[in-house]
Amino acid sequence: MRRALLLLTLAAALAPGRAEASPWTPERGHGYAKLWLKGLWGFGYVDGDRERIDYANYGELFLATYGHVGLTDRLTLVWQSDLFRLFALEDRAAGPTRVHVAPGDPTLGLRVGAVKAGRFALSVEAGVQAPLAPSGPVQEVQTRQPPHASFGQLVRGPGVVSLPLRVHAGWGGDRGYAAGMVGWETRLGGFDDRAAFSLEAGMTFRGGWSGRVRVSGVVVAVEGTAERIESPSGQGNGVSYLGFAAEGEHELRPGWFLGGVLEGGLGLLRRQTGGPVLSLAVARAF
């Protein structure tokens, strides 16, 4: 049972995905915007040696946004950011739960439509992520059982500039689609460079309903020189994961969508916390 629960593990780079990892570029002036609230109930931290540690009560609440708009028929402006991050961590030795709030690290990028042949599309996206969230440790992370030894620090952001580069490809049918992404994330400040990937498929149903599933991951590819901090937030250096997301969405009225997402982990975990991630999202296509 505990092993099954551990599989519901935080995938910090995952986010509600309708059109988010799309290889398709919209026409000029058209686009998509999404706002979502994401909550995590954390348990079962996996450290850098992939050992599971039972630790103090922990939770997160994030408000995030994503959007893209066509600048030309083949050039798209893309943005994504947590608007705020709330971290709540119990001080197991002293008793109270402490709450820490921070802004997110916004990413701004450009997506270029490279190939469009029938129902197949391929695009290349490059961006930059700015480190707005404070990066210093704010609280010790303690084991659940006495003597409540400290084994890590809670951090709210990495504090370094990241430069993601991604290639998206996909096929779209009348009622469904399949898409994939491979990418590379160069991180400054001595942080590890990471490889990223995702596979997703979705379908539209009657009555304005749609659904999609996605598997995505981040793997340390080139180790840097910066210190690795054990932190349940997954915002530090040396984080790897493989996770899934399942999303359902309903078109309330033309161009307006309401959706929910369940996210969890599948393996390759390093410096991540266990716990299901649930999101509620509202989106607008224009």
C-alpha positions as CSV (number, residue, x, y, z in Angstrom):
1,M,0.0,0.0,0.0
2,R,2.8,2.4,0.9
3,R,4.5,1.6,-2.4
4,A,1.3,2.4,-4.3
5,L,0.9,5.7,-2.5
6,L,4.5,6.6,-3.2
7,L,3.7,6.4,-7.0
8,L,1.5,9.4,-6.5
9,T,4.5,11.7,-6.6
10,L,5.1,15.3,-7.4
11,A,6.0,16.1,-11.0
12,A,6.9,19.8,-10.5
13,A,7.4,20.7,-14.2
14,L,4.0,19.3,-15.2
15,A,1.1,21.6,-15.6
16,P,-2.4,21.4,-17.1
17,G,-1.8,20.7,-20.7
18,R,-4.5,21.7,-23.2
19,A,-2.5,23.1,-26.2
20,E,0.3,23.8,-23.8
21,A,2.9,21.6,-25.4
22,S,1.4,22.1,-28.9
23,P,3.5,21.8,-32.1
24,W,0.8,23.8,-33.8
25,T,1.2,27.6,-34.1
26,P,-2.0,29.7,-34.2
27,E,-2.8,32.4,-36.7
28,R,-1.8,35.9,-36.1
29,G,-3.7,37.5,-33.2
30,H,-5.2,34.1,-32.1
31,G,-4.1,32.2,-29.0
32,Y,-4.9,30.5,-25.7
33,A,-4.7,31.5,-22.1
34,K,-5.1,29.4,-18.9
35,L,-5.2,30.0,-15.2
36,W,-5.1,27.2,-12.7
37,L,-4.9,26.5,-9.0
38,K,-2.7,23.5,-8.1
39,G,-2.5,21.8,-4.7
40,L,-0.1,19.1,-3.3
41,W,-0.4,17.0,-0.2
42,G,3.1,15.9,0.4
43,F,4.6,12.7,2.0
44,G,7.4,10.3,1.5
45,Y,10.4,12.4,0.3
46,V,12.8,10.6,-2.1
47,D,16.4,11.9,-1.6
48,G,19.4,12.1,-3.9
49,D,20.1,8.4,-3.3
50,R,16.5,7.4,-4.1
51,E,15.9,6.5,-0.5
52,R,12.4,7.2,0.9
53,I,12.2,9.4,4.0
54,D,9.0,9.9,6.1
55,Y,9.0,13.5,6.9
56,A,6.9,16.2,8.6
57,N,3.5,17.3,7.2
58,Y,3.9,19.3,4.0
59,G,1.7,21.0,1.4
60,E,1.8,23.4,-1.5
61,L,-0.7,25.7,-3.2
62,F,0.2,27.3,-6.5
63,L,-1.6,29.8,-8.7
64,A,-0.2,29.6,-12.3
65,T,-0.8,30.9,-15.8
66,Y,0.1,29.8,-19.3
67,G,-0.6,31.4,-22.6
68,H,0.4,31.8,-26.2
69,V,-0.5,34.2,-29.0
70,G,0.3,34.1,-32.7
71,L,2.6,37.0,-33.8
72,T,2.5,35.6,-37.4
73,D,1.1,32.4,-38.8
74,R,4.4,30.6,-37.9
75,L,5.7,32.6,-35.0
76,T,4.1,32.3,-31.5
77,L,4.8,34.1,-28.3
78,V,4.6,31.8,-25.3
79,W,4.6,32.5,-21.5
80,Q,4.2,30.4,-18.4
81,S,4.6,31.2,-14.7
82,D,3.5,30.5,-11.2
83,L,1.9,33.8,-10.0
84,F,2.4,32.8,-6.4
85,R,3.7,29.7,-4.5
86,L,2.6,28.8,-1.0
87,F,4.6,26.2,0.9
88,A,3.4,24.9,4.3
89,L,5.8,22.8,6.3
90,E,5.4,21.5,9.9
91,D,8.1,22.1,12.4
92,R,8.1,18.6,13.8
93,A,10.3,19.5,16.8
94,A,8.7,22.8,17.8
95,G,5.1,22.0,16.8
96,P,3.6,24.7,14.5
97,T,3.3,24.6,10.7
98,R,5.1,27.5,9.1
99,V,3.8,29.0,5.8
100,H,6.1,30.6,3.2
101,V,4.9,32.5,0.1
102,A,6.9,33.5,-3.0
103,P,6.4,34.5,-6.6
104,G,7.0,32.1,-9.4
105,D,9.8,32.1,-12.0
106,P,8.3,33.4,-15.3
107,T,9.3,31.8,-18.6
108,L,9.0,33.8,-21.9
109,G,9.7,32.1,-25.2
110,L,9.1,32.0,-29.0
111,R,7.8,29.0,-30.9
112,V,8.5,28.7,-34.6
113,G,6.4,26.5,-36.8
114,A,9.1,24.6,-38.8
115,V,7.0,22.0,-40.6
116,K,3.3,21.8,-41.4
117,A,2.3,19.0,-43.7
118,G,-1.4,17.9,-43.7
119,R,-2.2,16.9,-40.2
120,F,1.4,16.7,-39.0
121,A,3.2,19.7,-37.5
122,L,6.6,20.3,-36.0
123,S,7.8,23.4,-34.1
124,V,10.9,24.6,-32.3
125,E,10.6,26.6,-29.1
126,A,13.3,28.6,-27.2
127,G,12.8,30.6,-24.0
128,V,14.3,32.1,-20.9
129,Q,13.2,31.6,-17.3
130,A,13.9,34.5,-14.9
131,P,14.7,33.7,-11.2
132,L,12.2,35.9,-9.3
133,A,11.5,33.6,-6.4
134,P,13.9,33.9,-3.4
135,S,16.3,30.9,-3.5
136,G,17.7,30.7,0.1
137,P,16.6,28.0,2.6
138,V,13.7,29.1,4.8
139,Q,13.1,26.1,7.0
140,E,14.7,22.8,8.0
141,V,12.9,19.6,6.9
142,Q,12.7,17.0,9.6
143,T,11.9,13.3,9.9
144,R,8.5,12.4,11.1
145,Q,9.7,10.1,13.9
146,P,11.7,11.2,16.9
147,P,14.2,12.6,17.3
148,H,13.0,14.6,14.3
149,A,16.4,14.9,12.7
150,S,16.9,17.5,10.0
151,F,17.8,16.1,6.6
152,G,17.2,19.0,4.2
153,Q,16.0,22.6,3.7
154,L,12.9,24.0,2.1
155,V,13.7,26.4,-0.7
156,R,11.1,28.4,-2.7
157,G,13.0,28.7,-6.0
158,P,16.2,27.7,-7.7
159,G,17.6,31.3,-8.0
160,V,19.2,30.7,-11.4
161,V,18.4,31.6,-15.0
162,S,17.2,28.6,-17.1
163,L,17.3,28.5,-20.9
164,P,14.8,25.8,-22.3
165,L,15.0,24.6,-25.9
166,R,12.3,22.2,-27.1
167,V,11.2,20.5,-30.3
168,H,7.5,19.6,-30.5
169,A,5.8,17.3,-33.0
170,G,2.2,16.1,-33.4
171,W,-0.6,14.7,-35.5
172,G,-4.1,16.0,-35.3
173,G,-7.3,14.2,-36.4
174,D,-10.9,15.2,-36.5
175,R,-11.5,14.3,-32.8
176,G,-8.1,13.5,-31.4
177,Y,-4.4,14.2,-31.5
178,A,-1.1,12.8,-30.4
179,A,2.0,14.9,-29.6
180,G,5.5,14.7,-28.2
181,M,8.3,16.9,-27.1
182,V,12.0,16.5,-26.5
183,G,14.1,19.3,-25.0
184,W,17.2,20.5,-23.2
185,E,17.3,22.9,-20.3
186,T,20.6,24.8,-19.8
187,R,20.7,26.2,-16.2
188,L,23.2,28.8,-15.2
189,G,24.9,29.3,-11.8
190,G,26.5,25.8,-11.9
191,F,23.2,24.0,-11.9
192,D,22.8,20.7,-13.7
193,D,21.7,20.8,-17.3
194,R,18.6,18.6,-17.9
195,A,16.9,16.7,-20.7
196,A,13.1,16.9,-20.9
197,F,10.5,14.9,-22.8
198,S,6.7,14.3,-22.9
199,L,4.2,12.3,-24.8
200,E,0.5,13.1,-24.8
201,A,-2.8,12.2,-26.5
202,G,-6.2,13.7,-26.3
203,M,-9.7,13.3,-27.7
204,T,-12.9,15.5,-27.9
205,F,-16.2,13.9,-27.0
206,R,-19.8,14.9,-27.4
207,G,-21.4,17.7,-25.3
208,G,-18.3,19.9,-25.2
209,W,-16.2,17.4,-23.2
210,S,-12.5,16.5,-23.9
211,G,-9.8,14.6,-22.1
212,R,-6.1,14.0,-22.4
213,V,-3.3,12.0,-20.8
214,R,0.4,12.9,-20.6
215,V,3.6,11.3,-19.5
216,S,6.6,13.6,-19.1
217,G,10.0,13.7,-17.4
218,V,13.1,15.6,-16.5
219,V,16.5,13.8,-16.2
220,V,19.8,15.3,-15.1
221,A,22.0,15.1,-18.3
222,V,25.1,17.1,-17.4
223,E,26.0,17.5,-13.7
224,G,27.0,21.0,-12.6
225,T,29.1,22.4,-9.8
226,A,26.3,23.9,-7.6
227,E,25.4,22.3,-4.3
228,R,22.5,19.9,-4.3
229,I,19.9,20.7,-1.6
230,E,17.4,18.1,-0.3
231,S,14.1,20.0,-0.5
232,P,10.5,18.7,-0.8
233,S,9.7,21.7,-3.1
234,G,11.7,20.2,-6.0
235,Q,13.0,23.7,-6.7
236,G,16.6,22.9,-6.0
237,N,19.4,21.3,-8.0
238,G,19.7,17.7,-9.1
239,V,15.9,17.0,-9.5
240,S,14.8,14.1,-11.8
241,Y,11.3,12.6,-12.3
242,L,9.0,10.7,-14.5
243,G,5.3,11.6,-14.1
244,F,1.8,11.4,-15.5
245,A,-1.1,13.8,-15.8
246,A,-4.8,13.0,-16.6
247,E,-7.0,15.9,-17.5
248,G,-10.7,16.4,-18.2
249,E,-12.2,19.6,-19.6
250,H,-15.6,21.0,-20.5
251,E,-16.4,23.8,-22.9
252,L,-18.8,26.0,-20.9
253,R,-19.5,28.3,-23.8
254,P,-17.7,28.9,-27.1
255,G,-14.0,29.5,-26.3
256,W,-14.3,29.1,-22.5
257,F,-13.1,25.9,-20.8
258,L,-13.2,24.5,-17.2
259,G,-11.0,21.6,-16.4
260,G,-9.4,19.4,-13.7
261,V,-6.1,17.6,-13.6
262,L,-4.7,14.7,-11.5
263,E,-0.9,14.4,-11.5
264,G,1.5,11.8,-10.1
265,G,4.8,10.0,-10.5
266,L,5.9,6.9,-12.2
267,G,9.6,6.6,-11.3
268,L,13.1,7.9,-11.8
269,L,12.5,10.1,-8.7
270,R,15.3,12.1,-7.2
271,R,14.9,15.0,-4.7
272,Q,11.1,14.9,-5.0
273,T,8.3,14.5,-2.5
274,G,5.4,12.0,-2.7
275,G,1.8,13.1,-2.8
276,P,-1.0,13.6,-5.3
277,V,-1.3,16.9,-7.2
278,L,-4.7,18.2,-8.0
279,S,-5.5,21.2,-10.2
280,L,-8.6,23.2,-11.2
281,A,-8.2,25.3,-14.4
282,V,-10.1,27.8,-16.4
283,A,-9.0,28.6,-20.0
284,R,-9.9,30.9,-22.9
285,A,-9.2,30.2,-26.6
286,F,-9.4,33.3,-28.8
